[in-house]
Amino acid sequence: MKPQILPVQRRDLMLLLAAAALTGCATRDTPPRRLFALTGTPPLPADAKPGQDGRAWALSPQIALPELLDREEILVAEGSAGLRPWPEARWAEPLREALPRLLAEDLSRLRQPYPVTLGAAPNDGAESLRLIVQVDEWLARPDGGGLALTLRARWRWAPLHASAGTALPAAGVANLTLPCASQADALADAYRRSVMTLAARIVAGS
């Protein structure tokens, strides 16, 4: 004898089948999400200068960033005050975590043989300085047929393994603009190059 399906059971079964069909359609119609990261090692800027300060530097890992960058979407400015996320493109790593690590790496390349560490000071007891960086803007805008990425940052110094009255490099500011194609991978590359350019400005001013 075949089991009978009661009306309530039949209704529940139909609802489950409809939900499964809708889920399948949504999966097929939604473009795959692409992840982008600040990767690679950009070449040193042609006009990079070595700087004059030979002390060890310790970059503070707490780099202040605008709150709008605390998200996984890749944002582009739109109009006078709008923002739009790049379709289906996401950062693979939060910019707040990527920036200090990459900036320390680029500073180290530019300052060889003088050391640069992230966070803790070198443990050899040599005189060292704390580098404190703040980013006020890091955002792309439409520019002709492409994009222009703006990075506005400022930095200052504090004695670390040094006397309170030690001479410090001058505080500095940078206002950088890097053009790129209107593509997510080109924009991610511009973000990476902007970090190297900022590092070069900091070293040159030291």
Protein Blocks (a to p, Z undefined) as FASTA:
>chain_A
ZZdddfklmmmmmmmmmmmmmmmmmmmmpccddddddedjddddfkbcebjafbdcdddf
bdcddfklmcfbdcddehjlbccddehiacfbdfklmmmmmmmmmmmmmmocbdcdehia
cfklpacdddddddfbdcdddehjbccdddddddddddfbdcfkbccddddddddddddd
ddfklmmmmmmmmmmmmmmmmmmmZZ
